[in-house]
Amino acid sequence: MTDEELREEVGAWLAAHWKPAARETGADSMAPRKSAWMAKVVEAGWAAPRWPRQWLGRGLDDHQARIVEMEFARVRAPGSGQDRTNLWANTLLARGTEALKARLIAPLLRGEVGMCLLYSEPGAGSDLAGVRTRADRIDNHFVVNGQKVWTSSAATADYGMLIARTDWDVPKHRGISFFFLPMKQPGVEVLPLRQITNESHFNEVFITDAIVPAENLLGEMGEGWRVLQTALAYERSVMGEAARGPRSGVAETKGEEVLIALAREAGALSDPVMRQDIARAIGYRELNALNTARAKADLAQGTSSPIMSLGKLAMSRILHEEARVRTAILGAGSLMEGPDHPRAEDANFLALNAYFTSIGGGTDQIQRNIIGERVLGLPKEPEIDRDIPFREVRGG
């Protein structure tokens, strides 16, 4: 099929099936409820066009898959491109058992399954290889005990992507396994955490004798670190490409860059220093878009790439810089807060929320380590506990 034939096929399919009203029922492809629109997209193979037909894809190369995504974007229809953006489904396709894939791939693409990440622990944040949550095998299942923290969407999730220690007699990176843990069962307690933005997206999760079937193991026993790198690559890819915007609901000026419009509205656009700051912030974002495209072009299904760390780190810097510029444009007005001052509300929220990107998916410091060691080839930092059995590692 030529590019033009593909474009015509996608366009004709959208013309026949996509109506503006469908946005109300299928706009959120990750929502944990059945969507008639998403079901159509998945059934037609447009949700993950790069994937093989066996797994509801079209077997297209990256170039033609982008054509599909552009046609969907042209009419503002959601659902396509999940073979790049759906963290859960991509990780499952790359590393899951055949039984688990057959059970969950389609519901994940349709947005019918709620998911969360069970990685970080109170004593294992930046060093995820130090996790102490344990999973002990008994017959055809594992019994899980431990604690996780900073878990988004844990209260509504059906499954959590869990890393847990299954072998305490090998070095820390080799004793971890990766699971899809059923969340809605006795022994899984979720407590919300209040954030600096006065929201509660994050949670603590306490796990006591929870059960996970053996078929929910991704990869082999003890290979969880490798599976985790695949999952983190997709997470960093998404975080490096987009970020959460303002929450006030105030419409931004259409057709004009947000910072430019804000400076024009505040009468600050004639300030040469302010213009330079705005240009720098815009330049960061454009450069990051090019780098992200480069990284994704090199990323094969199921692999990880240190280049993704560049995009994730860059997005963190972009968000902090843009929040700083917004605050500078508003001047003393940025000290105001609340719904009566939506511009200041946005500036303050974005400044505080930028720290989420500095922490989630691996801290900025971890990304710098990855870039230094794997991209620039610099010497690794010393790790005195890397090659000793984990049960001999001292805990805080």
C-alpha positions, 0 to 999 in steps of 0.5 A, spaced: 500 500 500 502 506 498 502 512 502 497 515 499 492 509 498 493 508 506 492 516 507 485 515 503 483 508 507 484 512 514 481 518 511 475 514 509 474 510 515 474 516 519 469 519 515 464 513 516 465 512 523 468 519 527 463 524 529 464 530 533 459 527 538 464 521 539 469 525 543 464 525 549 464 517 549 471 516 547 476 522 548 480 518 554 483 512 551 486 510 558 479 511 562 478 505 565 471 504 562 468 501 555 468 506 550 464 504 543 469 509 539 475 506 542 473 499 540 472 501 533 479 503 533 482 497 536 478 492 531 480 496 525 487 496 527 488 503 528 490 503 535 497 500 534 498 500 527 505 498 528 504 492 531 502 485 528 495 483 526 495 478 531 495 483 536 490 487 533 495 492 529 496 493 521 504 491 521 506 498 518 512 501 519 514 507 523 513 512 517 506 509 515 504 509 522 505 516 522 500 517 517 495 514 520 496 518 527 496 524 522 490 523 519 487 521 526 490 528 529 487 532 523 480 530 525 482 530 532 480 523 533 483 519 539 485 512 539 491 511 534 499 511 536 498 507 542 504 503 540 508 509 542 504 511 548 500 506 551 505 504 557 502 498 559 500 495 553 507 496 550 510 493 556 505 487 556 506 485 548 514 485 549 514 481 555 508 478 557 506 471 557 501 469 551 496 467 556 496 474 559 497 478 552 491 474 550 487 476 556 489 484 557 492 487 550 485 488 547 482 491 554 488 495 555 488 498 548 480 500 549 481 503 555 477 498 559 483 496 564 485 501 570 493 501 571 498 504 576 505 503 577 508 499 583 515 501 583 518 506 588 518 504 595 520 509 602 527 506 601 528 505 594 526 511 590 532 513 586 535 506 587 529 502 584 534 496 584 534 496 592 526 494 592 525 490 598 517 488 597 518 481 596 514 476 592 514 468 594 512 463 589 507 458 592 505 453 587 502 456 581 502 463 584 506 468 588 505 471 595 507 479 595 508 483 601 511 490 602 510 497 601 510 502 595 509 509 594 508 515 589 503 511 586 498 515 581 491 512 580 492 506 585 485 507 588 482 506 581 487 501 578 485 494 576 492 492 575 499 495 578 505 493 574 509 491 580 517 490 581 518 485 587 524 481 590 524 474 588 531 472 590 535 475 596 541 471 594 544 474 588 546 481 587 540 486 587 539 487 579 538 480 578 533 478 584 527 482 581 521 480 578 516 484 574 508 482 575 501 485 573 499 485 580 491 485 581 489 491 585 482 489 587 483 484 592 484 483 600 491 485 602 492 491 597 491 497 601 491 504 598 492 511 602 492 518 598 498 523 599 496 530 599 501 534 594 504 541 594 499 542 588 493 541 593 491 534 589 491 527 591 493 523 585 499 519 588 498 514 594 501 509 598 500 502 597 501 497 603 501 490 600 500 484 605 499 477 603 496 479 596 496 474 590 499 474 583 498 468 578 504 465 575 502 467 568 502 475 570 509 474 571 513 478 565 519 476 563 523 470 566 524 470 574 529 474 576 529 478 569 525 484 572 530 489 571 530 488 564 523 488 563 523 495 568 528 498 563 523 497 557 517 500 561 521 506 563 523 507 556 516 508 554 514 512 560 520 517 559 518 517 552 511 520 554 514 524 559 519 527 554 513 529 549 508 532 553 506 534 560 500 537 563 498 544 562 494 549 566 488 547 570 484 554 571 480 552 564 482 559 562 482 559 554 489 561 551 490 565 545 489 560 539 494 561 533 499 564 538 505 561 542 502 561 549 508 565 553 508 570 547 500 571 548 501 572 555 506 577 555 502 581 550 496 581 554 501 583 560 504 589 556 511 585 557 512 583 550 517 590 548 522 588 554 528 585 550 530 581 556 523 578 556 523 576 549 529 573 549 527 568 555 520 567 551 525 565 545 529 560 549 523 557 552 520 556 545 527 553 543 528 548 548 521 545 546 522 545 539 529 542 540 526 537 545 521 535 539 526 533 534 530 529 539 524 525 541 522 524 534 530 521 533 529 517 539 523 514 537 525 512 530 531 508 533 527 505 539 524 498 536 518 494 540 520 492 547 527 495 547 530 501 551 534 507 549 538 512 553 536 517 548 529 517 552 533 520 558 535 526 554 527 528 552 525 526 559 530 531 562 529 536 557 522 536 558 523 537 566 527 543 564 522 546 559 517 546 565 521 549 570 523 554 565 516 556 562 513 556 569 519 561 571 518 566 565 510 566 566 512 568 573 516 573 571 511 576 566 506 577 571 511 580 576 507 581 583 501 579 580 504 572 580 503 572 588 495 572 587 492 565 588 485 562 587 479 562 581 479 570 581 486 570 578 487 565 573 493 567 570 497 567 577 493 560 579 496 557 572 503 560 573 503 557 581 500 551 579 505 549 573 511 552 577 509 547 583 507 541 578 514 541 574 517 538 580 513 532 578 516 531 571 523 532 575 521 526 579 517 521 576 520 516 571 526 517 574 529 523 577 533 528 573 539 526 577 538 519 575 537 521 567 544 525 568 547 519 570 544 515 564 546 520 559 553 521 562 554 513 562 550 510 556 550 516 551 557 520 553 561 514 555 563 517 562 565 512 567 560 509 572 559 512 579 562 507 584 556 502 587 559 498 593 553 493 593 552 492 586 555 485 586 554 482 593 548 478 595 542 483 596 541 480 603 548 482 605 546 489 603 545 494 609 539 497 609 537 504 612 
